[in-house]
């Protein structure tokens, strides 16, 4: 019975490949892990980035995605421009939106 003869150059290639795999899997990553996610209006967030990925003109307000000032919610996926709303009524609108989503 004859054995399989592997040329030296192929042997070196496989040895280096296995060495790289073993090295890459044996050392833990030093970079911190974090999750990137997108939220819709009324759902939790950590930054404006979490809200703006799915809903344009939105922001993270006290940990909940809400429409930016000057915009009002239309469902959970849209913030539309609110014409004729002054700042006082806009602030109350945002707070009412938060109460609605929080169930208060």
N, C-alpha and C positions, 0 to 999 in steps of 0.2 A: 504494500500500500504506500503510495507516494504522498508526501505532505504538500501542502500548498506553499508555494514560494512567493513571498511578497517582496517586491523590489524595495531597496533601502529608502528611496525617495518617498514612496507611498507610506512606508512605516513611519518615517519622520513626520509626514503630514498628519497622519492619524494620531500620533502621540501628541503633537502640538495642539491639535483640535481637542482631544480629551483633556489635556492639561488646562486649556483655556476654559472649558466648560466647568471643570472641577474648581478652578480658581474663582470664576464668576459666581458660582452658587455657594461657595463656602464662606464668603465674607458678607456680613449684613450691610445694607445700604446706609450711608451716613446722612442721606437727605431725609428730611422729615416728610411724613406722608400726610396728605390732607385730601379731602374730597371736594370736588368741584361739582356743583349742582345748580339747577335752575328751578325757580319757584314761580308760581302764578299768584295773582292777587289774593291776599288773605292768608297765604301760607307762610311758613317760617323762612327767615333769611338771616345771613350774617353780614352781608354787605350789599351795596347797590348792584354789584355784578351778578348776584344770585337772581335778582328780579329782572334786570334788563335783558337777560339772554332770551327770555320767552315773551316778555311783555314790554313793548316800547313805551317810553315816557313813564317808567315806574322807578321806584326807589325803595330801599329798605328803611322802614320807619318803626323804630322800637322793636325790631326783630320780626316784623310782618311786612310783606310786600304790599305797597300802596302806590297809587298814582301820584306823580309829581304835581307840585302846585300849578294850577292852571289847567289841569286835566281831571276828568272824572271817569270812574270805572264803567265799562260796558261789558258785563259778564266778568269772568275771571282772567280773560286773556287779552283785553284791550283797555287802553286808557285813551280817551278821546278828548280833544281840545274843548274846553268849556268856555264859550263866549259869554261875556256879560256877568261873570261871577267875580265879586270883589273878594279881597283877601279875608275879610271876616267870615263871610259865608263859606269860603273855600276851606278855611281851617276847621270850621264846624262840620263841613262835609267829610273831610279826612277823618276826623274823630268819630263821626257817625259810621263811616266805612269800617274803621277798626272795631268799634263796638259790635257791629253787625257780624263781622267775621269771628270775633272772640266770643260771641253769644251772650253779651252782657245786656 
